[in-house]
């Protein structure tokens, strides 16, 4: 590290404890809270915020932001002083192996300390296929094949997309939606932490970040054209991603759904980062927000190359709807699905899925038949929950830098599900929040639940597909109209709390 970077001030984001624990029934729903109710009942105690400010400023650091509602304190200081106060070399080499800890006086007050780090935590989860794809679908064709409810378009809903870096061009979006005979949706770009909607040169090959940004917003907008889309751009750092997720969760108006098409293997995420993000996901559920996350594109090994089985975070969070991938062979002209199998075109091009090493098996997944973790043994949260087309050879038609391209991966599968959530919420007249307790209710191992098309063929390496839930495609791909009927019977509106 250069002398100039060593002397540059370091910024840390602290998450302060809640004034009282968020009840499980609010996280699982169907009761929801407003942002004001969440802040008043479950925000930080102002006395805790004041104590954190006092201790940190007394140590010589600068508290640049503090907010009791979001339980956030931002502190800056010279690297050497940050190292001394937080005790781990944070200012010099926060690479995910060092874990900053607050001063002893704040040990019970501060739940997590997240720095910028030097290792990117988010990898875009899309895949292109060399050569000509054998099939390519527009998102509306996939919506029809997956039975998205007729008479819905996401009107009245807010669909938030969070991506890391990159950007898109309005000219591409206008041309893309016009080609689908759709009006360009209401799209707002929001930059956080210095990130912005900033695509690379139009005459150069698009970067992975640009492909991800354009892909997500085009799939979401084409499948929920009536929804308001808010696209958040995050820096690829721990604190940058955390702040961007916080901005999305606590936005006004509250989103119906948040789509995340990035991640990394569980073990590379610093523990405090996971703690802080899980707090946000719990708050999202209590606010009625559904979070959809891509399960990964490198099979059961998740690209780690150590011979073990790993799952992707944030998809492995029990507070997130994890989306796996399939290979879909269908004829949009007649709406007939010829075959749908687990997406596996080789270890580096296969759906993620498996058993979490971080999170225990949730109660709603107890009867799903989740196996023990491959190799290492032990139980955990099974990934994914649901699936959709992800094979680049049967991929999604999108437009980037004026060129039509076909892209696959669990990246587009996540905004596909996010758009479906918007249309289901529109039809039901209420947000859905944490979906899994409803999707897994009355589940019988080996039997596909209503609202899904079972995917029983293929594998992702360590795990094989099977009837019912499996660690490749979860409960299966959607039959949106049937799923609406299921949710109508299972999510009767509960009182707000």
Phi, psi and omega in degrees: 000137184287157179303323182296321180287330177294330183268352180290134180303145178257139179245132177239147177248121181256137173255120182270149182300157174286154178291334172208156184293142177284120185295146180301324184292336176282327178288317183281341179074183007276354177297146180227166176244155167277166178300318181295319179295319178298315181295317184291320186268329189229012172284186178283150172290127179307331178293325177292319178297316180296320179295316179299315179299316183296313182296316184289320179290325177296331178281355178099007179267163179256125173268109185268336179211147171205141184207119182290326183297315180266000177060038188242133173230128179249129184232144179230155177185167176295145185309315183297321180288320177300318177302316183292316185287320184259352162074019185221012183076025184303318185290338184263316189208059177284093186248016181097344178263342177262138185236102181299144178232140182289163175304154185306324181297339182252010185302325179269347187266319185263123180276328185206147175233120184236124177257179181291325182071170177244353181252123176301137182261347186240128173243128177300141187247058173239161177219133170258158183247128178301142179081189182281130173293149179283334177216151175214135184242145165280154178303319177298327175297319178293323177300322178290315180297328180266012172065034177303136188302129176293152180080008176236149175214009181089006181303139180083000182250159175243121178251114180261135175244131176244119175234167183251118180059194176072191180175176179225165178253137179300325179298321176297315182296315180299317180292321182296310183290326176298320178296335177267004183060041177237150170286142176300124183296167173289108184235129177238130178263132181233120176264141180231140174063030180093347176284159181201167172290096189223080180289157177285183182302140182291336183264011179244158176302137182293145177286161174305323180294322178292319178300315181299314183298313181292317181302309185299315186286328179287318178295313181298314183291326180286332182264341175226064188293342179272349182282156170275125181258131175238117184255112180265133178250126184245147166291149181275064176225161179302308182291327179294315178294317180300313181296325180289318175299320179297318179298321180290315183295321186260022181287161171240124357288161180295131179295152170285321185207150174237130182252128181235116182247041182211171177165188177200164181302144185311316191290346180269355180271124179303141183305319181293327175299314179297316179303312182294319180292321178297322175302317180294318180296324176296318178295321177302314180298318180295331177278355181091013182270132170266132177251123178253134181223141180289137186278350178116160188235016185233033174068195185291338177277347179054028175078011184281334174071017180256006181083354181267177177254133183221151175243162186272141170247135020270002181301331182284352178298136176289353180259012183234142173277106184276132186244116177266187188233150178232169166253117186251120175247111186209166177243103181299335182298319180249002177073014184268129173269116180280320180197148172218120185231168175300133177287116175206099176252026184121161189304326181272359181220071182207153181297142170287164179158153181157216185232128184293142171264352182261324190243133177292164179293124180292155180302323182289351180253006186299328184254019182274345184082032178293126182284171169292159181297133182299134175079295186281340183075178179092157182261165178181179179295128179277138182233137001267187174264322186218179182207171173195171181310133180216355183285127178298336179278352172228050197267196186258133176276122177224173184234121182224127182054039177078001183245136176280127180227159177247125186232143175237199182104165176287351174306302180290336178295327180293309177293335173301311179293325178297319178295321177297319178301318178300317183288325175293317179296321176300313182293324182277340181076022180200155177288162185255337179058220180289112187279330191302319179303331178278321183291325184268356184299135178063022182290136176247125180306137177084001181233132181285136179282161176300143180098359183226153169258118183291139176245112192243004185239140175105184179204170175241024181116268183283337187239139180254148174293155181201163175302140183083201180294142172210163184278031174242305184234014178060231180282345179123189177270161191276147159247092192302320181293317177293324179295324176300317179298319179298312183292328178300325181274340187253345185238045176307136188304126177264164180289149171288151186250000000 
